[in-house]
Amino acid sequence: MVDMNELEAAIQSISATLKKFREDEEVRHTEYLRSRSTDVLRMDRIEAQLAALQVSSASNGGLNSSMQESMHITLLGLDEIITCSEQIEDSAMLEAHRQSEIMV
């Protein structure tokens, strides 16, 4: 037969576990909301900076277009370097894979 004291102790243990779980969940939710709020503020600040940059860019006209062209060329060069680097990594990984197959 089941001892009533054991049953009561098990129920109290489950109740305490559920209470702790709820408290932990509330803390995690509060931290999430705080983090989300920080992210929203950060995005608002970035959007404001972008808008200010666009206004500044529009008001500078021709001077800014040469800077934009220079930036575009620089970015294209960086893209080519990254692509080349990725190709080198891919070929190195392929070669390592081939070597491991030869060893087997």
PDB file as gemmi writes it, atoms N, CA and C in Angstrom:
CRYST1    1.000    1.000    1.000  90.00  90.00  90.00 P 1                      
ATOM      1  N   MET A   1       0.833  -1.178   0.000  1.00  0.00           N  
ATOM      2  CA  MET A   1       0.000   0.000   0.000  1.00  0.00           C  
ATOM      3  C   MET A   1       0.886   1.253   0.000  1.00  0.00           C  
ATOM      4  N   VAL A   2       0.422   2.307  -0.643  1.00  0.00           N  
ATOM      5  CA  VAL A   2       1.176   3.553  -0.763  1.00  0.00           C  
ATOM      6  C   VAL A   2       1.081   4.321   0.552  1.00  0.00           C  
ATOM      7  N   ASP A   3       2.244   4.730   1.023  1.00  0.00           N  
ATOM      8  CA  ASP A   3       2.298   5.515   2.256  1.00  0.00           C  
ATOM      9  C   ASP A   3       1.876   6.949   1.939  1.00  0.00           C  
ATOM     10  N   MET A   4       0.940   7.477   2.704  1.00  0.00           N  
ATOM     11  CA  MET A   4       0.422   8.832   2.474  1.00  0.00           C  
ATOM     12  C   MET A   4       1.510   9.890   2.646  1.00  0.00           C  
ATOM     13  N   ASN A   5       2.448   9.662   3.569  1.00  0.00           N  
ATOM     14  CA  ASN A   5       3.533  10.622   3.780  1.00  0.00           C  
ATOM     15  C   ASN A   5       4.439  10.694   2.548  1.00  0.00           C  
ATOM     16  N   GLU A   6       4.721   9.540   1.939  1.00  0.00           N  
ATOM     17  CA  GLU A   6       5.545   9.515   0.727  1.00  0.00           C  
ATOM     18  C   GLU A   6       4.835  10.220  -0.420  1.00  0.00           C  
ATOM     19  N   LEU A   7       3.545   9.968  -0.531  1.00  0.00           N  
ATOM     20  CA  LEU A   7       2.748  10.598  -1.577  1.00  0.00           C  
ATOM     21  C   LEU A   7       2.715  12.114  -1.399  1.00  0.00           C  
ATOM     22  N   GLU A   8       2.525  12.558  -0.168  1.00  0.00           N  
ATOM     23  CA  GLU A   8       2.495  13.995   0.123  1.00  0.00           C  
ATOM     24  C   GLU A   8       3.856  14.630  -0.163  1.00  0.00           C  
ATOM     25  N   ALA A   9       4.939  13.938   0.193  1.00  0.00           N  
ATOM     26  CA  ALA A   9       6.289  14.449  -0.069  1.00  0.00           C  
ATOM     27  C   ALA A   9       6.542  14.550  -1.569  1.00  0.00           C  
ATOM     28  N   ALA A  10       6.080  13.562  -2.327  1.00  0.00           N  
ATOM     29  CA  ALA A  10       6.254  13.593  -3.782  1.00  0.00           C  
ATOM     30  C   ALA A  10       5.483  14.755  -4.390  1.00  0.00           C  
ATOM     31  N   ILE A  11       4.266  14.984  -3.915  1.00  0.00           N  
ATOM     32  CA  ILE A  11       3.450  16.097  -4.422  1.00  0.00           C  
ATOM     33  C   ILE A  11       4.112  17.432  -4.101  1.00  0.00           C  
ATOM     34  N   GLN A  12       4.637  17.577  -2.893  1.00  0.00           N  
ATOM     35  CA  GLN A  12       5.313  18.824  -2.515  1.00  0.00           C  
ATOM     36  C   GLN A  12       6.575  19.038  -3.353  1.00  0.00           C  
ATOM     37  N   SER A  13       7.284  17.959  -3.630  1.00  0.00           N  
ATOM     38  CA  SER A  13       8.487  18.059  -4.454  1.00  0.00           C  
ATOM     39  C   SER A  13       8.139  18.512  -5.874  1.00  0.00           C  
ATOM     40  N   ILE A  14       7.097  17.916  -6.434  1.00  0.00           N  
ATOM     41  CA  ILE A  14       6.651  18.308  -7.779  1.00  0.00           C  
ATOM     42  C   ILE A  14       6.200  19.761  -7.782  1.00  0.00           C  
ATOM     43  N   SER A  15       5.473  20.162  -6.753  1.00  0.00           N  
ATOM     44  CA  SER A  15       4.992  21.544  -6.652  1.00  0.00           C  
ATOM     45  C   SER A  15       6.166  22.525  -6.580  1.00  0.00           C  
ATOM     46  N   ALA A  16       7.177  22.186  -5.774  1.00  0.00           N  
ATOM     47  CA  ALA A  16       8.354  23.053  -5.655  1.00  0.00           C  
ATOM     48  C   ALA A  16       9.105  23.141  -6.982  1.00  0.00           C  
ATOM     49  N   THR A  17       9.206  22.014  -7.682  1.00  0.00           N  
ATOM     50  CA  THR A  17       9.880  21.995  -8.983  1.00  0.00           C  
ATOM     51  C   THR A  17       9.142  22.872  -9.988  1.00  0.00           C  
ATOM     52  N   LEU A  18       7.823  22.767 -10.023  1.00  0.00           N  
ATOM     53  CA  LEU A  18       7.028  23.596 -10.937  1.00  0.00           C  
ATOM     54  C   LEU A  18       7.151  25.076 -10.603  1.00  0.00           C  
ATOM     55  N   LYS A  19       7.160  25.405  -9.313  1.00  0.00           N  
ATOM     56  CA  LYS A  19       7.306  26.807  -8.897  1.00  0.00           C  
ATOM     57  C   LYS A  19       8.655  27.355  -9.367  1.00  0.00           C  
ATOM     58  N   LYS A  20       9.719  26.569  -9.170  1.00  0.00           N  
ATOM     59  CA  LYS A  20      11.059  26.985  -9.600  1.00  0.00           C  
ATOM     60  C   LYS A  20      11.101  27.145 -11.122  1.00  0.00           C  
ATOM     61  N   PHE A  21      10.471  26.225 -11.830  1.00  0.00           N  
ATOM     62  CA  PHE A  21      10.419  26.302 -13.284  1.00  0.00           C  
ATOM     63  C   PHE A  21       9.733  27.594 -13.731  1.00  0.00           C  
ATOM     64  N   ARG A  22       8.603  27.940 -13.114  1.00  0.00           N  
ATOM     65  CA  ARG A  22       7.894  29.181 -13.464  1.00  0.00           C  
ATOM     66  C   ARG A  22       8.741  30.412 -13.179  1.00  0.00           C  
ATOM     67  N   GLU A  23       9.426  30.413 -12.031  1.00  0.00           N  
ATOM     68  CA  GLU A  23      10.284  31.553 -11.684  1.00  0.00           C  
ATOM     69  C   GLU A  23      11.413  31.706 -12.701  1.00  0.00           C  
ATOM     70  N   ASP A  24      12.037  30.586 -13.058  1.00  0.00           N  
ATOM     71  CA  ASP A  24      13.115  30.626 -14.056  1.00  0.00           C  
ATOM     72  C   ASP A  24      12.595  31.123 -15.402  1.00  0.00           C  
ATOM     73  N   GLU A  25      11.407  30.662 -15.771  1.00  0.00           N  
ATOM     74  CA  GLU A  25      10.806  31.079 -17.040  1.00  0.00           C  
ATOM     75  C   GLU A  25      10.523  32.581 -17.039  1.00  0.00           C  
ATOM     76  N   GLU A  26      10.062  33.116 -15.923  1.00  0.00           N  
ATOM     77  CA  GLU A  26       9.809  34.556 -15.822  1.00  0.00           C  
ATOM     78  C   GLU A  26      11.100  35.348 -15.969  1.00  0.00           C  
ATOM     79  N   VAL A  27      12.169  34.856 -15.351  1.00  0.00           N  
ATOM     80  CA  VAL A  27      13.471  35.529 -15.459  1.00  0.00           C  
ATOM     81  C   VAL A  27      13.947  35.514 -16.912  1.00  0.00           C  
ATOM     82  N   ARG A  28      13.846  34.356 -17.570  1.00  0.00           N  
ATOM     83  CA  ARG A  28      14.268  34.268 -18.979  1.00  0.00           C  
ATOM     84  C   ARG A  28      13.438  35.189 -19.861  1.00  0.00           C  
ATOM     85  N   HIS A  29      12.144  35.264 -19.597  1.00  0.00           N  
ATOM     86  CA  HIS A  29      11.273  36.124 -20.399  1.00  0.00           C  
ATOM     87  C   HIS A  29      11.630  37.597 -20.191  1.00  0.00           C  
ATOM     88  N   THR A  30      11.902  37.974 -18.956  1.00  0.00           N  
ATOM     89  CA  THR A  30      12.296  39.353 -18.665  1.00  0.00           C  
ATOM     90  C   THR A  30      13.610  39.695 -19.365  1.00  0.00           C  
ATOM     91  N   GLU A  31      14.570  38.771 -19.324  1.00  0.00           N  
ATOM     92  CA  GLU A  31      15.848  38.995 -20.010  1.00  0.00           C  
ATOM     93  C   GLU A  31      15.645  39.110 -21.515  1.00  0.00           C  
ATOM     94  N   TYR A  32      14.761  38.290 -22.065  1.00  0.00           N  
ATOM     95  CA  TYR A  32      14.468  38.358 -23.496  1.00  0.00           C  
ATOM     96  C   TYR A  32      13.881  39.722 -23.852  1.00  0.00           C  
ATOM     97  N   LEU A  33      12.913  40.189 -23.064  1.00  0.00           N  
ATOM     98  CA  LEU A  33      12.291  41.485 -23.349  1.00  0.00           C  
ATOM     99  C   LEU A  33      13.312  42.611 -23.274  1.00  0.00           C  
ATOM    100  N   ARG A  34      14.209  42.549 -22.297  1.00  0.00           N  
ATOM    101  CA  ARG A  34      15.244  43.573 -22.162  1.00  0.00           C  
ATOM    102  C   ARG A  34      16.168  43.543 -23.381  1.00  0.00           C  
ATOM    103  N   SER A  35      16.570  42.353 -23.789  1.00  0.00           N  
ATOM    104  CA  SER A  35      17.442  42.199 -24.952  1.00  0.00           C  
ATOM    105  C   SER A  35      16.753  42.699 -26.214  1.00  0.00           C  
ATOM    106  N   ARG A  36      15.498  42.351 -26.371  1.00  0.00           N  
ATOM    107  CA  ARG A  36      14.712  42.782 -27.539  1.00  0.00           C  
ATOM    108  C   ARG A  36      14.610  44.302 -27.575  1.00  0.00           C  
ATOM    109  N   SER A  37      14.370  44.906 -26.425  1.00  0.00           N  
ATOM    110  CA  SER A  37      14.275  46.363 -26.347  1.00  0.00           C  
ATOM    111  C   SER A  37      15.593  47.008 -26.757  1.00  0.00           C  
ATOM    112  N   THR A  38      16.696  46.443 -26.288  1.00  0.00           N  
ATOM    113  CA  THR A  38      18.018  46.958 -26.653  1.00  0.00           C  
ATOM    114  C   THR A  38      18.243  46.836 -28.154  1.00  0.00           C  
ATOM    115  N   ASP A  39      17.861  45.699 -28.730  1.00  0.00           N  
ATOM    116  CA  ASP A  39      18.015  45.496 -30.172  1.00  0.00           C  
ATOM    117  C   ASP A  39      17.181  46.492 -30.971  1.00  0.00           C  
ATOM    118  N   VAL A  40      15.954  46.754 -30.529  1.00  0.00           N  
ATOM    119  CA  VAL A  40      15.086  47.710 -31.224  1.00  0.00           C  
ATOM    120  C   VAL A  40      15.696  49.108 -31.162  1.00  0.00           C  
ATOM    121  N   LEU A  41      16.203  49.499 -29.996  1.00  0.00           N  
ATOM    122  CA  LEU A  41      16.839  50.812 -29.872  1.00  0.00           C  
ATOM    123  C   LEU A  41      18.060  50.911 -30.784  1.00  0.00           C  
ATOM    124  N   ARG A  42      18.843  49.857 -30.837  1.00  0.00           N  
ATOM    125  CA  ARG A  42      20.032  49.831 -31.691  1.00  0.00           C  
ATOM    126  C   ARG A  42      19.638  49.971 -33.164  1.00  0.00           C  
ATOM    127  N   MET A  43      18.603  49.239 -33.582  1.00  0.00           N  
ATOM    128  CA  MET A  43      18.138  49.332 -34.975  1.00  0.00           C  
ATOM    129  C   MET A  43      17.621  50.737 -35.285  1.00  0.00           C  
ATOM    130  N   ASP A  44      16.891  51.335 -34.350  1.00  0.00           N  
ATOM    131  CA  ASP A  44      16.405  52.702 -34.554  1.00  0.00           C  
ATOM    132  C   ASP A  44      17.573  53.664 -34.745  1.00  0.00           C  
ATOM    133  N   ARG A  45      18.614  53.501 -33.926  1.00  0.00           N  
ATOM    134  CA  ARG A  45      19.783  54.373 -34.030  1.00  0.00           C  
ATOM    135  C   ARG A  45      20.488  54.172 -35.375  1.00  0.00           C  
ATOM    136  N   ILE A  46      20.621  52.927 -35.814  1.00  0.00           N  
ATOM    137  CA  ILE A  46      21.264  52.642 -37.100  1.00  0.00           C  
ATOM    138  C   ILE A  46      20.449  53.228 -38.246  1.00  0.00           C  
ATOM    139  N   GLU A  47      19.121  53.082 -38.184  1.00  0.00           N  
ATOM    140  CA  GLU A  47      18.265  53.646 -39.232  1.00  0.00           C  
ATOM    141  C   GLU A  47      18.375  55.165 -39.271  1.00  0.00           C  
ATOM    142  N   ALA A  48      18.458  55.806 -38.101  1.00  0.00           N  
ATOM    143  CA  ALA A  48      18.611  57.260 -38.055  1.00  0.00           C  
ATOM    144  C   ALA A  48      19.953  57.678 -38.659  1.00  0.00           C  
ATOM    145  N   GLN A  49      21.013  56.931 -38.346  1.00  0.00           N  
ATOM    146  CA  GLN A  49      22.327  57.235 -38.912  1.00  0.00           C  
ATOM    147  C   GLN A  49      22.326  57.043 -40.425  1.00  0.00           C  
ATOM    148  N   LEU A  50      21.657  55.995 -40.888  1.00  0.00           N  
ATOM    149  CA  LEU A  50      21.565  55.747 -42.324  1.00  0.00           C  
ATOM    150  C   LEU A  50      20.808  56.871 -43.019  1.00  0.00           C  
ATOM    151  N   ALA A  51      19.705  57.313 -42.424  1.00  0.00           N  
ATOM    152  CA  ALA A  51      18.932  58.412 -43.012  1.00  0.00           C  
ATOM    153  C   ALA A  51      19.777  59.684 -43.077  1.00  0.00           C  
ATOM    154  N   ALA A  52      20.519  59.965 -42.014  1.00  0.00           N  
ATOM    155  CA  ALA A  52      21.382  61.148 -42.003  1.00  0.00           C  
ATOM    156  C   ALA A  52      22.465  61.029 -43.068  1.00  0.00           C  
ATOM    157  N   LEU A  53      23.011  59.844 -43.244  1.00  0.00           N  
ATOM    158  CA  LEU A  53      24.029  59.615 -44.262  1.00  0.00           C  
ATOM    159  C   LEU A  53      23.456  59.794 -45.660  1.00  0.00           C  
ATOM    160  N   GLN A  54      22.223  59.325 -45.876  1.00  0.00           N  
ATOM    161  CA  GLN A  54      21.583  59.488 -47.178  1.00  0.00           C  
ATOM    162  C   GLN A  54      21.320  60.960 -47.483  1.00  0.00           C  
ATOM    163  N   VAL A  55      20.883  61.718 -46.477  1.00  0.00           N  
ATOM    164  CA  VAL A  55      20.658  63.155 -46.669  1.00  0.00           C  
ATOM    165  C   VAL A  55      21.978  63.840 -46.981  1.00  0.00           C  
ATOM    166  N   SER A  56      23.016  63.498 -46.238  1.00  0.00           N  
ATOM    167  CA  SER A  56      24.335  64.077 -46.468  1.00  0.00           C  
ATOM    168  C   SER A  56      24.842  63.716 -47.857  1.00  0.00           C  
ATOM    169  N   SER A  57      24.629  62.480 -48.257  1.00  0.00           N  
ATOM    170  CA  SER A  57      25.055  62.016 -49.570  1.00  0.00           C  
ATOM    171  C   SER A  57      24.334  62.776 -50.675  1.00  0.00           C  
ATOM    172  N   ALA A  58      23.040  62.971 -50.510  1.00  0.00           N  
ATOM    173  CA  ALA A  58      22.255  63.683 -51.522  1.00  0.00           C  
ATOM    174  C   ALA A  58      22.685  65.140 -51.622  1.00  0.00           C  
ATOM    175  N   SER A  59      23.045  65.748 -50.501  1.00  0.00           N  
ATOM    176  CA  SER A  59      23.420  67.160 -50.530  1.00  0.00           C  
ATOM    177  C   SER A  59      24.824  67.369 -51.067  1.00  0.00           C  
ATOM    178  N   ASN A  60      25.694  66.351 -51.005  1.00  0.00           N  
ATOM    179  CA  ASN A  60      27.060  66.485 -51.502  1.00  0.00           C  
ATOM    180  C   ASN A  60      27.169  66.226 -52.999  1.00  0.00           C  
ATOM    181  N   GLY A  61      26.197  65.592 -53.592  1.00  0.00           N  
ATOM    182  CA  GLY A  61      26.119  65.428 -55.039  1.00  0.00           C  
ATOM    183  C   GLY A  61      27.333  64.813 -55.676  1.00  0.00           C  
ATOM    184  N   GLY A  62      27.960  65.566 -56.616  1.00  0.00           N  
ATOM    185  CA  GLY A  62      29.053  65.063 -57.443  1.00  0.00           C  
ATOM    186  C   GLY A  62      30.261  64.611 -56.652  1.00  0.00           C  
ATOM    187  N   LEU A  63      30.605  65.342 -55.630  1.00  0.00           N  
ATOM    188  CA  LEU A  63      31.755  64.970 -54.815  1.00  0.00           C  
ATOM    189  C   LEU A  63      31.544  63.574 -54.232  1.00  0.00           C  
ATOM    190  N   ASN A  64      30.339  63.351 -53.776  1.00  0.00           N  
ATOM    191  CA  ASN A  64      30.052  62.070 -53.146  1.00  0.00           C  
ATOM    192  C   ASN A  64      29.991  60.941 -54.170  1.00  0.00           C  
ATOM    193  N   SER A  65      29.594  61.243 -55.411  1.00  0.00           N  
ATOM    194  CA  SER A  65      29.493  60.172 -56.404  1.00  0.00           C  
ATOM    195  C   SER A  65      30.860  59.589 -56.710  1.00  0.00           C  
ATOM    196  N   SER A  66      31.913  60.414 -56.724  1.00  0.00           N  
ATOM    197  CA  SER A  66      33.249  59.873 -56.962  1.00  0.00           C  
ATOM    198  C   SER A  66      33.688  59.014 -55.781  1.00  0.00           C  
ATOM    199  N   MET A  67      33.304  59.412 -54.579  1.00  0.00           N  
ATOM    200  CA  MET A  67      33.617  58.593 -53.408  1.00  0.00           C  
ATOM    201  C   MET A  67      32.856  57.272 -53.475  1.00  0.00           C  
ATOM    202  N   GLN A  68      31.595  57.330 -53.917  1.00  0.00           N  
ATOM    203  CA  GLN A  68      30.795  56.116 -54.028  1.00  0.00           C  
ATOM    204  C   GLN A  68      31.408  55.169 -55.059  1.00  0.00           C  
ATOM    205  N   GLU A  69      31.865  55.741 -56.176  1.00  0.00           N  
ATOM    206  CA  GLU A  69      32.485  54.913 -57.213  1.00  0.00           C  
ATOM    207  C   GLU A  69      33.747  54.255 -56.676  1.00  0.00           C  
ATOM    208  N   SER A  70      34.550  55.022 -55.947  1.00  0.00           N  
ATOM    209  CA  SER A  70      35.765  54.483 -55.347  1.00  0.00           C  
ATOM    210  C   SER A  70      35.435  53.368 -54.357  1.00  0.00           C  
ATOM    211  N   MET A  71      34.401  53.592 -53.531  1.00  0.00           N  
ATOM    212  CA  MET A  71      33.972  52.566 -52.573  1.00  0.00           C  
ATOM    213  C   MET A  71      33.490  51.325 -53.305  1.00  0.00           C  
ATOM    214  N   HIS A  72      32.750  51.520 -54.398  1.00  0.00           N  
ATOM    215  CA  HIS A  72      32.217  50.400 -55.162  1.00  0.00           C  
ATOM    216  C   HIS A  72      33.361  49.558 -55.727  1.00  0.00           C  
ATOM    217  N   ILE A  73      34.373  50.225 -56.279  1.00  0.00           N  
ATOM    218  CA  ILE A  73      35.531  49.512 -56.822  1.00  0.00           C  
ATOM    219  C   ILE A  73      36.249  48.760 -55.705  1.00  0.00           C  
ATOM    220  N   THR A  74      36.409  49.406 -54.548  1.00  0.00           N  
ATOM    221  CA  THR A  74      37.055  48.752 -53.407  1.00  0.00           C  
ATOM    222  C   THR A  74      36.267  47.529 -52.966  1.00  0.00           C  
ATOM    223  N   LEU A  75      34.944  47.664 -52.883  1.00  0.00           N  
ATOM    224  CA  LEU A  75      34.103  46.538 -52.476  1.00  0.00           C  
ATOM    225  C   LEU A  75      34.171  45.397 -53.487  1.00  0.00           C  
ATOM    226  N   LEU A  76      34.219  45.742 -54.792  1.00  0.00           N  
ATOM    227  CA  LEU A  76      34.359  44.699 -55.810  1.00  0.00           C  
ATOM    228  C   LEU A  76      35.680  43.958 -55.642  1.00  0.00           C  
ATOM    229  N   GLY A  77      36.742  44.706 -55.354  1.00  0.00           N  
ATOM    230  CA  GLY A  77      38.043  44.085 -55.125  1.00  0.00           C  
ATOM    231  C   GLY A  77      38.017  43.160 -53.918  1.00  0.00           C  
ATOM    232  N   LEU A  78      37.379  43.607 -52.844  1.00  0.00           N  
ATOM    233  CA  LEU A  78      37.260  42.766 -51.655  1.00  0.00           C  
ATOM    234  C   LEU A  78      36.454  41.510 -51.957  1.00  0.00           C  
ATOM    235  N   ASP A  79      35.399  41.660 -52.747  1.00  0.00           N  
ATOM    236  CA  ASP A  79      34.570  40.513 -53.115  1.00  0.00           C  
ATOM    237  C   ASP A  79      35.391  39.492 -53.897  1.00  0.00           C  
ATOM    238  N   GLU A  80      36.239  39.985 -54.818  1.00  0.00           N  
ATOM    239  CA  GLU A  80      37.094  39.076 -55.588  1.00  0.00           C  
ATOM    240  C   GLU A  80      38.087  38.356 -54.682  1.00  0.00           C  
ATOM    241  N   ILE A  81      38.646  39.067 -53.722  1.00  0.00           N  
ATOM    242  CA  ILE A  81      39.595  38.459 -52.787  1.00  0.00           C  
ATOM    243  C   ILE A  81      38.904  37.380 -51.959  1.00  0.00           C  
ATOM    244  N   ILE A  82      37.700  37.683 -51.474  1.00  0.00           N  
ATOM    245  CA  ILE A  82      36.951  36.712 -50.671  1.00  0.00           C  
ATOM    246  C   ILE A  82      36.617  35.482 -51.503  1.00  0.00           C  
ATOM    247  N   THR A  83      36.163  35.696 -52.740  1.00  0.00           N  
ATOM    248  CA  THR A  83      35.825  34.570 -53.614  1.00  0.00           C  
ATOM    249  C   THR A  83      37.048  33.702 -53.865  1.00  0.00           C  
ATOM    250  N   CYS A  84      38.177  34.333 -54.146  1.00  0.00           N  
ATOM    251  CA  CYS A  84      39.421  33.597 -54.386  1.00  0.00           C  
ATOM    252  C   CYS A  84      39.821  32.814 -53.138  1.00  0.00           C  
ATOM    253  N   SER A  85      39.711  33.437 -51.984  1.00  0.00           N  
ATOM    254  CA  SER A  85      40.047  32.778 -50.724  1.00  0.00           C  
ATOM    255  C   SER A  85      39.145  31.577 -50.481  1.00  0.00           C  
ATOM    256  N   GLU A  86      37.844  31.728 -50.780  1.00  0.00           N  
ATOM    257  CA  GLU A  86      36.903  30.615 -50.611  1.00  0.00           C  
ATOM    258  C   GLU A  86      37.251  29.469 -51.554  1.00  0.00           C  
ATOM    259  N   GLN A  87      37.660  29.799 -52.785  1.00  0.00           N  
ATOM    260  CA  GLN A  87      38.033  28.756 -53.740  1.00  0.00           C  
ATOM    261  C   GLN A  87      39.275  28.007 -53.269  1.00  0.00           C  
ATOM    262  N   ILE A  88      40.225  28.736 -52.713  1.00  0.00           N  
ATOM    263  CA  ILE A  88      41.440  28.100 -52.189  1.00  0.00           C  
ATOM    264  C   ILE A  88      41.089  27.172 -51.031  1.00  0.00           C  
ATOM    265  N   GLU A  89      40.216  27.646 -50.125  1.00  0.00           N  
ATOM    266  CA  GLU A  89      39.796  26.810 -49.000  1.00  0.00           C  
ATOM    267  C   GLU A  89      39.076  25.560 -49.490  1.00  0.00           C  
ATOM    268  N   ASP A  90      38.191  25.731 -50.488  1.00  0.00           N  
ATOM    269  CA  ASP A  90      37.454  24.587 -51.028  1.00  0.00           C  
ATOM    270  C   ASP A  90      38.402  23.564 -51.638  1.00  0.00           C  
ATOM    271  N   SER A  91      39.391  24.041 -52.415  1.00  0.00           N  
ATOM    272  CA  SER A  91      40.312  23.098 -53.044  1.00  0.00           C  
ATOM    273  C   SER A  91      41.191  22.423 -51.995  1.00  0.00           C  
ATOM    274  N   ALA A  92      41.565  23.141 -50.942  1.00  0.00           N  
ATOM    275  CA  ALA A  92      42.363  22.539 -49.870  1.00  0.00           C  
ATOM    276  C   ALA A  92      41.554  21.478 -49.138  1.00  0.00           C  
ATOM    277  N   MET A  93      40.275  21.751 -48.898  1.00  0.00           N  
ATOM    278  CA  MET A  93      39.420  20.770 -48.239  1.00  0.00           C  
ATOM    279  C   MET A  93      39.229  19.545 -49.122  1.00  0.00           C  
ATOM    280  N   LEU A  94      39.052  19.763 -50.426  1.00  0.00           N  
ATOM    281  CA  LEU A  94      38.887  18.656 -51.364  1.00  0.00           C  
ATOM    282  C   LEU A  94      40.143  17.795 -51.395  1.00  0.00           C  
ATOM    283  N   GLU A  95      41.297  18.436 -51.420  1.00  0.00           N  
ATOM    284  CA  GLU A  95      42.565  17.707 -51.427  1.00  0.00           C  
ATOM    285  C   GLU A  95      42.737  16.908 -50.135  1.00  0.00           C  
ATOM    286  N   ALA A  96      42.381  17.497 -48.999  1.00  0.00           N  
ATOM    287  CA  ALA A  96      42.477  16.786 -47.718  1.00  0.00           C  
ATOM    288  C   ALA A  96      41.541  15.587 -47.710  1.00  0.00           C  
ATOM    289  N   HIS A  97      40.360  15.750 -48.291  1.00  0.00           N  
ATOM    290  CA  HIS A  97      39.400  14.647 -48.372  1.00  0.00           C  
ATOM    291  C   HIS A  97      39.952  13.526 -49.251  1.00  0.00           C  
ATOM    292  N   ARG A  98      40.550  13.894 -50.373  1.00  0.00           N  
ATOM    293  CA  ARG A  98      41.149  12.890 -51.265  1.00  0.00           C  
ATOM    294  C   ARG A  98      42.268  12.136 -50.552  1.00  0.00           C  
ATOM    295  N   GLN A  99      43.093  12.882 -49.818  1.00  0.00           N  
ATOM    296  CA  GLN A  99      44.197  12.256 -49.092  1.00  0.00           C  
ATOM    297  C   GLN A  99      43.674  11.281 -48.039  1.00  0.00           C  
ATOM    298  N   SER A 100      42.588  11.649 -47.368  1.00  0.00           N  
ATOM    299  CA  SER A 100      42.033  10.752 -46.345  1.00  0.00           C  
ATOM    300  C   SER A 100      41.449   9.499 -46.984  1.00  0.00           C  
ATOM    301  N   GLU A 101      40.892   9.624 -48.205  1.00  0.00           N  
ATOM    302  CA  GLU A 101      40.366   8.450 -48.901  1.00  0.00           C  
ATOM    303  C   GLU A 101      41.493   7.527 -49.344  1.00  0.00           C  
ATOM    304  N   ILE A 102      42.616   8.109 -49.736  1.00  0.00           N  
ATOM    305  CA  ILE A 102      43.766   7.311 -50.162  1.00  0.00           C  
ATOM    306  C   ILE A 102      44.307   6.510 -48.979  1.00  0.00           C  
ATOM    307  N   MET A 103      44.329   7.124 -47.799  1.00  0.00           N  
ATOM    308  CA  MET A 103      44.847   6.463 -46.601  1.00  0.00           C  
ATOM    309  C   MET A 103      43.994   5.266 -46.209  1.00  0.00           C  
ATOM    310  N   VAL A 104      42.708   5.318 -46.520  1.00  0.00           N  
ATOM    311  CA  VAL A 104      41.784   4.246 -46.122  1.00  0.00           C  
ATOM    312  C   VAL A 104      41.903   3.096 -47.023  1.00  0.00           C  
TER     313      VAL A 104                                                      
END                                                                             
